[in-house]
Amino acid sequence: MLLEAVLSVRDVGRLYEIAAVLIRHGFGDMVRRLGLADALESAGHVLKWQDAAALAHMAPAARVVRALEELGPTFVKLGQMLATRVDLFDPEWIAQLGRLHDHARAASFEDVRAQIIEDLGQPPEEAFAEFGMEPLAAGSLAQVYAARLHTGESVIVKVRRPGIRAVVEADLRLLHRLAQAAESQSPALRIFGPRRLAREFSQSLRRELDFASEARNATRMIGNFAAYDDGEDAAADPGEPPRETPILIPRVFSSCERLCVQQRVEGIAGTRLDLVDEAGLDRRLLARRGARAVLKMIVEDGFFHADPHPGNVFYLQDHRVAFIDFGMVGHLTEERRLQLAQLLVGLVRHEAGMVADVLLAWTGDEAADKADLVAEIEDFVARYSGVSLRQLRFGGMLNEVLAILRGHHLALPSDLGLLIKAFITLEGMGRDLDPDFDMAAEALPVLERALRAHYAPEQVLRRGWASMRSLLADVSSMPGELAALLRALRRGRLDIHVDVPAVRAVGTQIDRAATRLAVGIVVAALIIGSSIVMTVPGGPQ
């Protein structure tokens, strides 16, 4: 069964590596339950089960992280994507997956140089006034080099690791097939939606491999912050030149699928808070500024940095905040932004009904017991009644809400998983900078402003007019559609299609059973035939 679903000649070797790593990290039972052991042994590969106890003393989440790191770049990225699914995994798992490091040994410069020549049409030493041959950083998918343009600007050159796409595509092919096996054969894994996760991960990783897409994201973000003012700086005198925007998004000079040339950010990495103090920067101002910028991305623009961890943030000497690496971004519709504002305002204002309505809308009203879910939400909100705004912890509250959803086996759409992860990360960064950072106080004015804007008379009229035009368009098309329906009925050509998923599943099972029966008959015939041949005196003639 699994040979048909998973194995192909080019994938058997890699599948054997995956199974061996899983066994070595104590997940042999999963290898058996997915049918990998039988499939590989049928293909002639012998698994070493004695390795299974090597790391058995470690917690399961830690063992998963070790296994993902050993399996290579695709699986490291998979773990990082799963770390954003705070609606599916407990905080312990999210914390472990968040520790996955995207570091790798640098590829040889000769290979990188050859690829740069293909992309730019000339050697890097000619394309740039200066080009450092030692990478500033080396990740599983890309390497970053320092360079200087002929016009004098200091830049970084992000180069995709040579040959990495073929490796990633092979792993993605296997992941899709393994997800199918997991969903059909493991009820414990089925609640996570393995096939949906594999599909979302493939789309995300392919976008991340395309540096032209990352460049477009950065350019769009630059436009969103072109005229941004967070109100932290005093107004400039009329005679002074206009101040720079408080948020820096590095300018993109050129890009293609495998290479991107961007402005180099000269600042203090968000991971080095000791240097922030040495530079005399105001931590409270930086925390407020970063939080307001991300809130603008989420609530106002609906286009946000989906991975705003300290490694992707820099603090500049003039108290500006820079964001880098836009390979992973999130998109929110106007409806999603409104729902987010309602959820967070409901949490702060202790309005359980508003919170429950939003969560049911997000999960598709699929709760097995809606009354029980609403009762849990009301109890949760009631526990925070009387707590002052300054004492509220958005991250903790959102984690509790997600725990309630997990208890009811409800998962959020992927865009909301990214959003809530970004929100929780943002609050954590703010408290690292300033222990007294008040995320609720920063977010509430922005959220309430968004709600007021949504229900402003001109916006209500705009949405009403759009709905009216849609309705009129539907009504105008009805006579023609009704006439076509009557003509089909008169001619006896009216088709009615009824789709019953359960019946389709039965048909699939019958088809598989017939295939197995046919294979069994063929195998039996071969065995009987070979037995007859072996009894012929003097051997086959």
DALIN-V91814 format. One record per residue. N is the residue number from 1. RES is the residue in three letters. SS is DSSP state (H for helix, E for strand, - for the rest). BURIAL is + if it has 9 or more other C-alpha atoms within 8 Angstrom, else -. D_FIRST is the distance of its C-alpha to the first C-alpha in whole Angstrom. Layout:
# DALIN-V91814
N/RES/SS/BURIAL/D_FIRST  N/RES/SS/BURIAL/D_FIRST
This chain:
# DALIN-V91814
1/MET/-/-/0  2/LEU/H/+/4  3/LEU/H/-/6  4/GLU/H/-/6  5/ALA/H/+/7  6/VAL/-/+/9  7/LEU/-/+/10  8/SER/-/-/13  9/VAL/-/-/16  10/ARG/-/-/18  11/ASP/-/+/16  12/VAL/H/+/15  13/GLY/H/-/18  14/ARG/H/-/19  15/LEU/H/+/16  16/TYR/H/+/17  17/GLU/H/-/20  18/ILE/H/+/19  19/ALA/H/+/17  20/ALA/H/+/21  21/VAL/H/+/23  22/LEU/H/+/21  23/ILE/H/+/21  24/ARG/H/+/25  25/HIS/-/+/26  26/GLY/-/+/25  27/PHE/-/+/21  28/GLY/H/+/19  29/ASP/H/-/18  30/MET/H/-/17  31/VAL/H/+/15  32/ARG/H/+/14  33/ARG/H/+/13  34/LEU/-/+/11  35/GLY/-/+/9  36/LEU/H/+/10  37/ALA/H/+/12  38/ASP/H/-/10  39/ALA/H/+/8  40/LEU/H/+/12  41/GLU/H/+/14  42/SER/H/-/11  43/ALA/-/-/13  44/GLY/-/-/16  45/HIS/-/-/17  46/VAL/-/-/19  47/LEU/-/+/19  48/LYS/-/-/23  49/TRP/H/-/22  50/GLN/H/-/26  51/ASP/H/-/27  52/ALA/H/+/25  53/ALA/H/+/29  54/ALA/-/-/30  55/LEU/-/+/31  56/ALA/-/+/30  57/HIS/-/-/34  58/MET/-/-/33  59/ALA/-/-/32  60/PRO/H/-/29  61/ALA/H/+/30  62/ALA/H/+/32  63/ARG/H/+/29  64/VAL/H/+/27  65/VAL/H/+/29  66/ARG/H/+/30  67/ALA/H/+/26  68/LEU/H/+/26  69/GLU/H/+/29  70/GLU/H/-/28  71/LEU/H/+/25  72/GLY/-/+/28  73/PRO/H/+/29  74/THR/H/+/26  75/PHE/H/+/25  76/VAL/H/+/29  77/LYS/H/+/29  78/LEU/H/+/26  79/GLY/H/+/28  80/GLN/H/+/31  81/MET/H/+/30  82/LEU/H/+/28  83/ALA/-/+/32  84/THR/-/+/33  85/ARG/-/+/31  86/VAL/-/+/34  87/ASP/-/+/32  88/LEU/-/-/29  89/PHE/-/+/30  90/ASP/-/-/33  91/PRO/H/-/36  92/GLU/H/-/35  93/TRP/H/+/32  94/ILE/H/+/34  95/ALA/H/+/36  96/GLN/H/+/34  97/LEU/H/+/32  98/GLY/-/+/35  99/ARG/-/-/36  100/LEU/-/+/34  101/HIS/-/-/36  102/ASP/-/+/35  103/HIS/-/-/37  104/ALA/-/-/37  105/ARG/-/-/39  106/ALA/-/-/40  107/ALA/-/-/39  108/SER/-/-/42  109/PHE/H/-/45  110/GLU/H/-/45  111/ASP/H/+/41  112/VAL/H/+/42  113/ARG/H/+/46  114/ALA/H/+/44  115/GLN/H/+/42  116/ILE/H/+/45  117/ILE/H/+/47  118/GLU/H/-/44  119/ASP/H/+/44  120/LEU/H/-/48  121/GLY/-/-/49  122/GLN/-/+/51  123/PRO/-/+/51  124/PRO/H/+/51  125/GLU/H/-/55  126/GLU/H/-/56  127/ALA/H/+/54  128/PHE/-/+/55  129/ALA/-/+/59  130/GLU/E/-/57  131/PHE/E/+/54  132/GLY/-/-/53  133/MET/-/-/50  134/GLU/-/-/49  135/PRO/-/+/46  136/LEU/-/-/48  137/ALA/E/-/44  138/ALA/E/+/41  139/GLY/-/+/37  140/SER/-/+/34  141/LEU/-/+/34  142/ALA/E/+/38  143/GLN/E/+/41  144/VAL/E/+/44  145/TYR/E/+/48  146/ALA/E/+/51  147/ALA/E/+/53  148/ARG/E/+/57  149/LEU/-/+/57  150/HIS/-/-/60  151/THR/-/-/61  152/GLY/-/-/61  153/GLU/-/-/59  154/SER/E/+/57  155/VAL/E/+/53  156/ILE/E/+/49  157/VAL/E/+/47  158/LYS/E/+/43  159/VAL/E/+/41  160/ARG/E/+/38  161/ARG/-/+/36  162/PRO/-/-/36  163/GLY/-/-/32  164/ILE/H/+/31  165/ARG/H/-/29  166/ALA/H/-/27  167/VAL/H/-/26  168/VAL/H/+/25  169/GLU/H/-/23  170/ALA/H/+/21  171/ASP/H/+/20  172/LEU/H/+/20  173/ARG/H/-/17  174/LEU/H/+/15  175/LEU/H/+/17  176/HIS/H/+/16  177/ARG/H/+/12  178/LEU/H/+/12  179/ALA/H/+/14  180/GLN/H/+/12  181/ALA/H/+/9  182/ALA/H/+/13  183/GLU/H/+/14  184/SER/H/-/11  185/GLN/H/-/11  186/SER/-/+/15  187/PRO/H/-/18  188/ALA/H/-/20  189/LEU/H/+/19  190/ARG/H/+/18  191/ILE/-/-/22  192/PHE/-/-/23  193/GLY/-/+/21  194/PRO/H/+/18  195/ARG/H/+/18  196/ARG/H/-/21  197/LEU/H/+/23  198/ALA/H/+/20  199/ARG/H/+/22  200/GLU/H/+/25  201/PHE/H/+/25  202/SER/H/+/24  203/GLN/H/-/27  204/SER/H/+/30  205/LEU/H/+/29  206/ARG/H/-/29  207/ARG/H/+/33  208/GLU/H/+/34  209/LEU/H/+/33  210/ASP/-/+/36  211/PHE/H/+/39  212/ALA/H/+/41  213/SER/H/+/39  214/GLU/H/+/40  215/ALA/H/+/44  216/ARG/H/-/44  217/ASN/H/+/43  218/ALA/H/+/46  219/THR/H/+/48  220/ARG/H/-/47  221/MET/H/+/48  222/ILE/H/+/51  223/GLY/H/-/52  224/ASN/H/+/52  225/PHE/-/+/54  226/ALA/-/-/57  227/ALA/-/-/59  228/TYR/-/+/58  229/ASP/-/-/60  230/ASP/-/+/59  231/GLY/-/-/63  232/GLU/-/-/63  233/ASP/-/-/66  234/ALA/-/-/69  235/ALA/-/-/70  236/ALA/-/-/72  237/ASP/-/-/75  238/PRO/-/-/76  239/GLY/-/-/77  240/GLU/-/-/74  241/PRO/-/-/71  242/PRO/-/-/68  243/ARG/-/-/66  244/GLU/-/-/62  245/THR/-/+/59  246/PRO/-/+/59  247/ILE/E/+/55  248/LEU/E/+/54  249/ILE/E/+/51  250/PRO/-/+/51  251/ARG/-/+/52  252/VAL/E/+/50  253/PHE/E/-/51  254/SER/E/-/49  255/SER/E/+/45  256/CYS/-/+/42  257/GLU/-/+/38  258/ARG/-/+/39  259/LEU/E/+/42  260/CYS/E/+/44  261/VAL/E/+/48  262/GLN/E/+/49  263/GLN/E/+/52  264/ARG/-/-/53  265/VAL/-/-/53  266/GLU/-/-/56  267/GLY/-/-/56  268/ILE/E/+/55  269/ALA/E/+/51  270/GLY/-/+/50  271/THR/-/-/49  272/ARG/-/-/52  273/LEU/H/+/54  274/ASP/H/-/57  275/LEU/H/-/58  276/VAL/H/+/58  277/ASP/H/+/61  278/GLU/H/-/63  279/ALA/-/-/63  280/GLY/-/-/65  281/LEU/-/+/62  282/ASP/-/-/62  283/ARG/H/+/59  284/ARG/H/+/59  285/LEU/H/+/60  286/LEU/H/+/57  287/ALA/H/+/55  288/ARG/H/+/56  289/ARG/H/+/56  290/GLY/H/+/52  291/ALA/H/+/51  292/ARG/H/+/53  293/ALA/H/+/52  294/VAL/H/+/48  295/LEU/H/+/49  296/LYS/H/+/51  297/MET/H/+/47  298/ILE/H/+/46  299/VAL/H/+/48  300/GLU/H/+/50  301/ASP/H/+/48  302/GLY/-/+/45  303/PHE/E/+/43  304/PHE/E/+/43  305/HIS/E/+/42  306/ALA/-/+/39  307/ASP/-/-/39  308/PRO/-/+/43  309/HIS/-/+/43  310/PRO/H/+/46  311/GLY/H/+/45  312/ASN/H/+/45  313/VAL/E/+/48  314/PHE/E/+/52  315/TYR/E/+/55  316/LEU/-/+/58  317/GLN/-/-/62  318/ASP/-/-/63  319/HIS/-/+/60  320/ARG/-/+/58  321/VAL/E/+/54  322/ALA/E/+/52  323/PHE/E/+/48  324/ILE/-/-/46  325/ASP/-/-/42  326/PHE/-/+/41  327/GLY/-/+/38  328/MET/-/+/36  329/VAL/E/+/38  330/GLY/E/+/38  331/HIS/E/-/39  332/LEU/-/+/41  333/THR/-/-/42  334/GLU/H/-/45  335/GLU/H/-/44  336/ARG/H/-/42  337/ARG/H/+/45  338/LEU/H/+/47  339/GLN/H/+/44  340/LEU/H/+/44  341/ALA/H/+/48  342/GLN/H/+/48  343/LEU/H/+/46  344/LEU/H/+/48  345/VAL/H/+/51  346/GLY/H/+/50  347/LEU/H/+/49  348/VAL/H/+/52  349/ARG/H/-/54  350/HIS/-/+/52  351/GLU/-/+/52  352/ALA/H/+/49  353/GLY/H/-/48  354/MET/H/+/48  355/VAL/H/+/45  356/ALA/H/+/43  357/ASP/H/-/43  358/VAL/H/+/42  359/LEU/H/+/39  360/LEU/H/+/38  361/ALA/H/-/38  362/TRP/H/+/36  363/THR/-/+/33  364/GLY/-/-/34  365/ASP/-/-/35  366/GLU/-/-/32  367/ALA/-/+/33  368/ALA/-/-/33  369/ASP/-/-/36  370/LYS/H/-/38  371/ALA/H/-/42  372/ASP/H/-/40  373/LEU/H/+/39  374/VAL/H/+/43  375/ALA/H/-/44  376/GLU/H/+/43  377/ILE/H/+/44  378/GLU/H/+/47  379/ASP/H/-/48  380/PHE/H/-/46  381/VAL/H/+/49  382/ALA/H/+/52  383/ARG/H/-/51  384/TYR/-/-/52  385/SER/-/-/55  386/GLY/-/-/58  387/VAL/-/-/57  388/SER/-/-/59  389/LEU/H/-/57  390/ARG/H/-/58  391/GLN/H/-/56  392/LEU/-/+/53  393/ARG/-/-/50  394/PHE/H/+/47  395/GLY/H/+/44  396/GLY/H/-/45  397/MET/H/+/45  398/LEU/H/+/42  399/ASN/H/+/40  400/GLU/H/-/41  401/VAL/H/+/40  402/LEU/H/+/37  403/ALA/H/+/36  404/ILE/H/+/37  405/LEU/H/+/34  406/ARG/H/+/32  407/GLY/H/-/33  408/HIS/-/+/32  409/HIS/-/-/29  410/LEU/-/+/30  411/ALA/-/+/30  412/LEU/-/+/32  413/PRO/-/-/31  414/SER/H/-/31  415/ASP/H/+/34  416/LEU/H/-/36  417/GLY/H/+/34  418/LEU/H/+/35  419/LEU/H/+/39  420/ILE/H/+/39  421/LYS/H/+/38  422/ALA/H/+/41  423/PHE/H/+/43  424/ILE/H/+/43  425/THR/H/+/43  426/LEU/H/+/46  427/GLU/H/+/48  428/GLY/H/+/47  429/MET/H/+/48  430/GLY/H/+/51  431/ARG/H/+/52  432/ASP/H/-/52  433/LEU/H/+/54  434/ASP/-/+/56  435/PRO/-/-/56  436/ASP/-/-/58  437/PHE/-/+/56  438/ASP/-/-/55  439/MET/H/+/52  440/ALA/H/+/53  441/ALA/H/+/57  442/GLU/H/+/55  443/ALA/H/+/53  444/LEU/H/+/54  445/PRO/H/-/57  446/VAL/H/+/54  447/LEU/H/+/52  448/GLU/H/+/55  449/ARG/H/-/57  450/ALA/H/+/53  451/LEU/H/+/53  452/ARG/H/-/57  453/ALA/H/-/56  454/HIS/H/+/53  455/TYR/-/-/56  456/ALA/-/-/59  457/PRO/H/-/61  458/GLU/H/-/60  459/GLN/H/+/56  460/VAL/H/+/56  461/LEU/H/-/58  462/ARG/H/-/56  463/ARG/H/-/53  464/GLY/H/-/54  465/TRP/H/-/55  466/ALA/H/-/52  467/SER/H/-/51  468/MET/H/-/53  469/ARG/H/-/53  470/SER/H/-/49  471/LEU/H/-/50  472/LEU/H/-/53  473/ALA/H/-/50  474/ASP/H/-/48  475/VAL/H/-/51  476/SER/H/-/53  477/SER/H/-/49  478/MET/H/-/49  479/PRO/H/-/52  480/GLY/H/-/50  481/GLU/H/-/47  482/LEU/H/-/48  483/ALA/H/-/50  484/ALA/H/-/47  485/LEU/H/+/45  486/LEU/H/-/48  487/ARG/H/-/48  488/ALA/H/+/44  489/LEU/H/+/45  490/ARG/H/-/48  491/ARG/-/-/46  492/GLY/-/-/44  493/ARG/-/-/41  494/LEU/-/-/40  495/ASP/-/-/36  496/ILE/-/-/35  497/HIS/-/-/31  498/VAL/-/-/30  499/ASP/-/-/27  500/VAL/-/-/25  501/PRO/H/-/22  502/ALA/H/-/21  503/VAL/H/-/21  504/ARG/H/+/19  505/ALA/H/-/16  506/VAL/H/-/17  507/GLY/H/-/17  508/THR/H/-/13  509/GLN/H/-/12  510/ILE/H/-/14  511/ASP/H/-/13  512/ARG/H/-/9  513/ALA/H/-/10  514/ALA/H/-/13  515/THR/H/-/10  516/ARG/H/-/9  517/LEU/H/-/12  518/ALA/H/-/13  519/VAL/H/-/11  520/GLY/H/-/13  521/ILE/H/-/16  522/VAL/H/-/16  523/VAL/H/-/15  524/ALA/H/-/18  525/ALA/H/-/20  526/LEU/H/-/20  527/ILE/H/-/21  528/ILE/H/-/24  529/GLY/H/-/25  530/SER/H/-/25  531/SER/H/-/27  532/ILE/H/-/29  533/VAL/H/+/30  534/MET/H/-/30  535/THR/-/-/33  536/VAL/-/-/35  537/PRO/-/-/39  538/GLY/-/-/39  539/GLY/-/-/35  540/PRO/-/-/34  541/GLN/-/-/36
